[in-house]
Amino acid sequence: MKEIKIGLIGSGWMGKAHTNAFLNAQMLFGPEFGRPVFECVSDTQEDVVKAAAEKLGFNRWTTNWMDIINDPAIDLVDIATPNFLHYEMAKAALLAGKHVYCEKPLCFTPAESKELADLAKEKGVVNYVGTQNVNNPANAYVRDLVKEGKLGKIMRFIATYDQDALLDPESPITWRHINKFAGSGALGDLASHMIAVSQMILGDIDSVNAVSQIIIPERPKARGSSEMAKVENDDIMTFMAKYKNGCLGTIGTSRVATGRKNFFSYEIQGTEGSVYYSLERMGEVQVYFRSDDGRDGGFRTVLLNPEHEGYGVFEPQAGIAIAFTDMKILEVHKLLAAITQGAPYMCDFAFGHKIDCVIDAVLQSAESEQWTKVAD
């Protein structure tokens, strides 16, 4: 059984989610895919990282992330930090010959993510971007329906990813509101997940036409403070998309969507059938096939079950709910399988680069108010 010694950079909510996924991946899939060893965790504040090391079970801790990069004992660098740190940390890890697992979005610019993708290929290491919705069994099912031609020619993709987590105008400014730290607003934070799933199911986007809006232009610097700071990026983004396969799409996102908690929702319309899916009803896919029409025709509910890719490792029968953390477990399993067995995987840095190219084109389009080509 091969040990995979992990160095985690960033011990916040996402770092905890990664650690939980590693623990459960070994339990569910077995030790033949490697045994994760929590070697070292890094964060900026000593008291925070000491507490994280104890709670998460890491052998050591540090406040200098370069200690993880330079540690010869560490096999995999796990980056769960704010967006603006991804490029520098991933590049350093690749140059050190480490495998890299990095949260999305990979980089701020296509040039940066292309550099990382090329460097990862040159170094021959596993390079994985954390776009966990790609590993959702429901999305894999929809991908297969499209690939098998069950929906006919795909005509239209209508999608949105909405939350209301930042609806309160008294909620203080964070790094997510500042472009030099976040790169974009709801687009990079939320819509990047929808772009990734759309890329998985429908392939490349050719061009986009976008509009954006900042609903809350200023926020207090701290809770209850009268001192305000400017919000620099999109609360709402909506864009039309032309896919290279001829499909037309509309993708929207909002971080101030009143009443929406985690509304990741899309419909794909084909000439022979359509599907509708919402992450708020994670275990159900609504499916319609023209061939089934008649007196009782219309959409029907397909419950996720062990026949759907990835589901059976968690539950023995249909209709038993799985969750966000389970998508992360499936993600980490693919990462470990790639490291220990050379198994293929989709969400590499080249895949992350494609997402960064779409995000960049959307930002350009929103600024110019014109159709913008997505870079190849």
C-alpha positions in Angstrom: 0.0 0.0 0.0 1.6 3.3 -1.1 1.5 6.2 1.3 0.7 9.6 -0.2 2.1 12.3 2.1 0.1 15.4 1.9 1.0 19.0 2.6 -2.1 21.2 2.9 -1.9 24.9 2.4 -4.9 26.6 3.8 -6.8 25.2 6.8 -10.2 26.9 6.4 -13.5 25.4 5.3 -12.2 24.1 2.0 -9.0 22.7 3.6 -11.2 20.8 6.1 -13.4 19.5 3.2 -10.3 18.2 1.4 -9.0 16.4 4.5 -12.4 14.9 5.2 -12.5 13.7 1.6 -9.1 12.0 1.8 -10.1 10.2 5.0 -13.3 8.9 3.5 -11.9 8.0 0.1 -9.6 5.5 1.7 -12.4 4.0 3.7 -14.8 3.7 0.8 -12.5 2.7 -2.1 -9.9 0.8 -0.2 -6.2 1.1 0.5 -5.1 -0.1 -3.0 -5.5 3.5 -4.2 -3.0 4.8 -1.6 -3.1 5.7 2.1 -3.2 9.5 2.6 -0.8 10.6 5.3 -1.5 14.1 6.7 2.1 15.3 6.9 2.0 19.1 7.3 -0.5 21.9 7.2 0.2 25.6 6.6 -1.7 28.7 7.4 -0.8 32.4 8.1 -1.7 32.6 11.8 0.1 30.4 14.3 -2.8 29.8 16.7 -5.1 28.9 13.7 -2.7 26.5 12.1 -1.8 24.8 15.4 -5.5 24.2 16.2 -6.0 22.9 12.6 -3.1 20.5 12.8 -4.5 19.0 16.0 -8.1 18.9 14.8 -7.4 17.5 11.3 -4.7 15.1 12.3 -1.6 16.6 10.6 1.8 15.6 12.0 3.3 19.0 11.7 2.3 22.6 11.0 4.0 25.8 9.7 3.1 29.4 8.9 5.4 29.4 5.8 3.8 27.6 2.9 7.2 27.3 1.2 8.2 24.8 4.0 5.6 22.4 2.4 7.0 23.0 -1.1 10.6 22.4 0.0 9.8 19.3 2.2 11.2 16.2 0.4 8.8 14.0 2.5 5.7 15.5 0.9 4.3 13.9 -2.3 1.2 16.0 -2.9 0.7 19.7 -2.3 -3.0 20.5 -1.6 -3.8 24.2 -2.2 -7.0 25.4 -0.5 -6.3 29.1 -0.3 -7.9 32.3 -1.7 -7.7 32.6 -5.5 -4.8 35.1 -5.8 -2.4 32.6 -4.3 -3.1 29.6 -6.6 -0.7 30.5 -9.4 2.3 31.2 -7.3 1.8 28.1 -5.0 1.0 25.7 -7.8 4.0 26.8 -9.9 6.3 26.4 -6.9 5.0 22.9 -6.2 5.3 21.9 -9.9 8.9 23.2 -10.1 9.6 21.1 -7.0 8.3 18.0 -8.8 5.3 17.6 -6.5 1.8 16.4 -7.4 -0.6 19.3 -7.1 -4.3 19.5 -6.1 -5.6 23.1 -6.4 -9.0 24.6 -5.8 -10.7 26.5 -8.6 -10.4 28.9 -10.3 -6.9 27.7 -11.2 -5.5 31.2 -12.1 -6.6 34.8 -12.9 -5.4 34.7 -16.5 -5.4 32.1 -19.3 -1.7 32.8 -19.7 -1.0 31.8 -16.1 -3.1 28.6 -16.3 -1.5 27.7 -19.7 1.9 28.0 -18.1 0.9 25.7 -15.3 -0.6 23.2 -17.6 2.5 23.1 -19.7 4.8 22.9 -16.7 2.7 20.0 -15.2 3.0 18.1 -18.5 6.7 18.7 -18.6 7.2 17.5 -15.0 5.0 14.5 -15.5 3.1 14.9 -12.2 -0.6 14.6 -11.4 -2.3 18.0 -11.6 -5.9 18.3 -10.4 -8.3 21.2 -10.2 -11.0 21.1 -7.6 -14.2 21.4 -9.7 -16.1 18.9 -7.7 -19.4 19.2 -9.5 -17.8 17.4 -12.5 -17.8 14.3 -10.2 -21.5 14.5 -9.3 -23.1 11.2 -10.4 -26.1 13.2 -11.8 -23.9 15.2 -14.1 -22.1 12.1 -15.2 -25.5 10.6 -16.1 -26.4 13.6 -18.1 -23.1 13.6 -19.9 -23.7 9.9 -20.9 -27.2 10.7 -22.2 -25.7 13.4 -24.4 -22.8 11.3 -25.5 -25.1 8.3 -26.4 -27.3 10.6 -28.5 -30.4 9.9 -26.3 -31.3 13.6 -26.4 -30.6 14.0 -30.1 -28.9 17.1 -31.4 -28.3 19.5 -28.5 -29.9 22.8 -29.1 -29.9 24.8 -25.9 -28.3 25.0 -22.4 -30.0 27.2 -19.8 -28.2 27.4 -16.5 -27.7 29.4 -13.3 -25.7 29.2 -10.1 -27.3 31.4 -7.4 -26.7 32.0 -3.7 -27.8 34.7 -1.3 -24.9 34.5 1.0 -23.8 38.1 0.3 -27.3 39.7 0.1 -26.9 41.5 3.4 -25.5 45.0 2.7 -24.1 45.1 6.2 -22.0 42.0 5.6 -18.4 43.2 5.6 -16.1 43.4 2.7 -13.9 40.3 2.1 -11.2 39.3 -0.3 -13.9 37.9 -2.6 -15.0 41.5 -3.4 -11.5 42.7 -4.4 -10.2 41.9 -7.9 -6.5 41.6 -7.0 -7.5 38.8 -4.6 -10.5 37.2 -6.3 -10.1 38.0 -10.0 -13.9 38.3 -10.4 -17.0 38.0 -8.2 -19.8 35.6 -8.6 -18.4 34.6 -12.0 -15.2 33.0 -10.7 -16.6 31.9 -7.3 -19.9 30.3 -8.5 -20.3 30.3 -12.3 -16.9 28.6 -12.7 -18.5 25.4 -11.4 -21.3 25.6 -14.0 -18.7 26.4 -16.8 -16.8 23.2 -15.7 -19.9 21.0 -15.9 -20.9 22.6 -19.2 -17.4 21.9 -20.5 -17.7 18.3 -19.3 -21.1 17.7 -20.9 -21.1 19.9 -24.0 -17.5 20.7 -24.8 -15.8 24.0 -25.7 -17.5 27.4 -25.8 -16.7 29.4 -28.9 -17.8 32.9 -27.9 -19.7 34.8 -25.2 -21.7 38.0 -24.8 -22.0 39.1 -21.1 -23.5 41.7 -18.8 -22.7 42.2 -15.2 -23.9 44.3 -12.3 -22.7 45.3 -8.8 -25.8 45.4 -6.6 -24.1 46.5 -3.4 -21.4 49.0 -4.4 -19.9 49.5 -0.9 -19.6 47.3 2.2 -18.4 48.1 5.7 -14.8 47.3 6.4 -15.9 45.4 9.5 -19.2 44.3 10.9 -20.9 47.4 12.4 -18.3 49.8 11.1 -19.2 53.1 9.5 -16.1 53.0 7.4 -16.9 51.7 3.9 -14.9 50.0 1.2 -15.7 49.7 -2.6 -16.9 46.4 -4.0 -14.9 45.9 -7.2 -16.5 42.9 -8.9 -19.7 41.3 -10.1 -22.6 40.5 -7.8 -24.5 39.3 -10.8 -23.2 38.0 -14.2 -25.2 36.7 -17.1 -23.8 35.6 -20.5 -24.9 34.1 -23.7 -22.7 31.4 -25.1 -22.2 29.8 -28.5 -20.7 26.3 -28.3 -18.5 24.8 -30.9 -21.1 21.9 -31.3 -23.7 24.5 -32.3 -25.6 24.6 -29.0 -26.7 28.0 -27.7 -26.4 28.7 -24.0 -27.4 31.2 -21.3 -25.5 31.0 -18.1 -26.2 33.3 -15.1 -24.9 33.6 -11.6 -25.7 35.7 -8.5 -24.3 35.9 -5.0 -27.2 38.1 -4.0 -30.1 35.9 -5.2 -32.8 36.4 -2.6 -33.9 33.0 -1.2 -31.4 30.9 -3.1 -29.0 29.0 -1.0 -27.1 26.7 -3.4 -29.2 26.9 -6.6 -27.0 25.1 -9.2 -29.6 24.4 -11.9 -29.5 23.7 -15.6 -31.7 22.4 -18.4 -30.4 20.9 -21.7 -32.8 20.7 -24.6 -32.2 18.3 -27.5 -34.2 17.4 -30.5 -35.1 14.0 -29.0 -35.2 14.8 -25.3 -34.3 17.2 -22.5 -33.0 17.0 -19.0 -33.3 19.3 -16.0 -31.2 19.2 -12.9 -30.9 21.2 -9.6 -28.2 20.7 -7.0 -30.8 21.6 -4.3 -32.5 18.3 -5.2 -29.2 16.5 -5.7 -30.5 12.9 -6.0 -33.0 13.6 -8.8 -32.7 14.2 -12.5 -35.7 15.2 -14.5 -35.7 13.5 -17.9 -37.9 13.7 -21.0 -37.7 11.6 -24.1 -39.9 12.2 -27.2 -40.1 8.5 -27.8 -41.9 8.1 -24.5 -44.5 10.7 -25.3 -48.3 10.1 -25.5 -51.1 10.2 -23.0 -48.7 10.0 -20.0 -45.8 11.9 -21.7 -43.7 14.6 -20.0 -40.7 14.9 -17.7 -40.2 12.0 -15.3 -37.9 11.8 -12.2 -34.9 9.5 -12.3 -33.5 8.8 -8.8 -29.8 8.4 -8.6 -28.9 4.8 -7.9 -26.0 2.4 -8.0 -26.3 2.2 -11.8 -25.0 5.8 -11.9 -21.3 6.4 -12.0 -19.9 7.0 -8.5 -23.2 6.6 -6.5 -22.9 3.0 -5.5 -19.8 3.5 -3.4 -21.9 5.5 -1.0 -25.4 3.9 -1.0 -26.8 0.5 -1.9 -30.1 1.6 -3.4 -31.9 4.4 -5.2 -33.2 7.5 -3.5 -30.7 7.7 -0.6 -29.3 11.2 -0.6 -25.6 12.0 -1.1 -24.1 15.4 -0.6 -21.4 18.0 -1.5 -18.8 16.2 0.6 -19.4 13.0 -1.4 -18.5 14.9 -4.6 -15.3 15.8 -3.0 -14.7 12.2 -2.0 -15.1 11.1 -5.6 -12.8 13.9 -6.7 -10.1 12.9 -4.2 -10.4 9.2 -5.2 -9.7 10.1 -8.9 -6.7 12.1 -7.7 -5.3 9.2 -5.6 -6.0 6.7 -8.4 -4.1 8.9 -10.8 -1.1 9.1 -8.5 -0.9 5.5 -7.5 -2.3 3.7 -10.6 -1.9 6.1 -13.4 -5.6 6.3 -13.9 -7.0 8.9 -16.4 -8.8 12.0 -15.1 -10.5 14.9 -16.7 -10.0 17.8 -14.3 -6.3 18.5 -14.9 -4.7 21.9 -15.3 -5.4 21.9 -19.0 -9.1 21.6 -18.1 -8.7 24.4 -15.6 -7.1 26.5 -18.3 -10.2 26.1 -20.5 -12.4 27.4 -17.7 -10.0 30.3 -17.1 -10.3 31.1 -20.9 -14.1 31.3 -20.6 -14.0 33.4 -17.5 -11.5 35.8 -19.2 -13.7 36.1 -22.3 -16.8 36.8 -20.2 -15.0 39.6 -18.3 -13.8 41.1 -21.5 -17.3 40.9 -23.0 -18.9 42.5 -20.0 -16.5 45.4 -20.2 -16.8 45.9 -24.0 -20.5 45.0 -24.2 -19.7 42.9 -27.3 -19.4 39.3 -28.4 -16.0 38.0 -27.4 -14.2 34.9 -28.8 -12.9 32.4 -26.2 -9.2 31.8 -26.6 -8.3 28.3 -27.9 
